[in-house]
Amino acid sequence: MDKQAEIFESKPEEQEQEPLLQEVTEEVAEPEVVIKIDKRKGKRKTPISDKQREQLLKNLAVGRAKGLATRKKKAELKRLEKEEKNDATDKLLLASLQKRELKTKSNEDLLKKIADLENKLLTQQTPPTPPPAPKPKPAPPAQHKFKEPAPPPPTRPPTPTPTPVAPPKRSKKELAKLMRNLR
């Protein structure tokens, strides 16, 4: 016999075992009660009653209100601190600007004083205008036919011209420096 034939042949013993297998599978098919084991540690919570729930909700509302109030209070304090800090910096900036203005103002005042003094000095230095020269009186009418020649008008002595001053003698090194500046 062939090995395959042996395998596929049914034997009477096997036929008797088949109903047994069906019975076992039927038993296994019944639902088993699975017990869940809670592996968490600690105390288990019991259901909350309505009174307890109301009290907890009331406490929660009070806590939220208090938290809101403290947050508002802290925010207000933070805002005030920020304003104080900004005010302090503003004061410093204002003080520095005022110092600058005083410096520029004092400089402007000094410049005005200098200009006034220069004007006064210029007015003092300008020589007063000389009085106009008296006009020569007309000569009295001549009584004689022959007139004596008029004396020549007085001449002013010429102003002496300054004698030219010779330029100072310079060394070759000084001349070279001066020549560089001309370029």
Contacts in CASP RR format, 6 or more apart in sequence:
PFRMAT RR
TARGET T0000
AUTHOR 0000-0000-0000
METHOD contacts of the structure
MODEL  1
MDKQAEIFESKPEEQEQEPLLQEVTEEVAEPEVVIKIDKRKGKRKTPISD
KQREQLLKNLAVGRAKGLATRKKKAELKRLEKEEKNDATDKLLLASLQKR
ELKTKSNEDLLKKIADLENKLLTQQTPPTPPPAPKPKPAPPAQHKFKEPA
PPPPTRPPTPTPTPVAPPKRSKKELAKLMRNLR
38 44 0 8 1.000
48 56 0 8 1.000
170 178 0 8 1.000
END
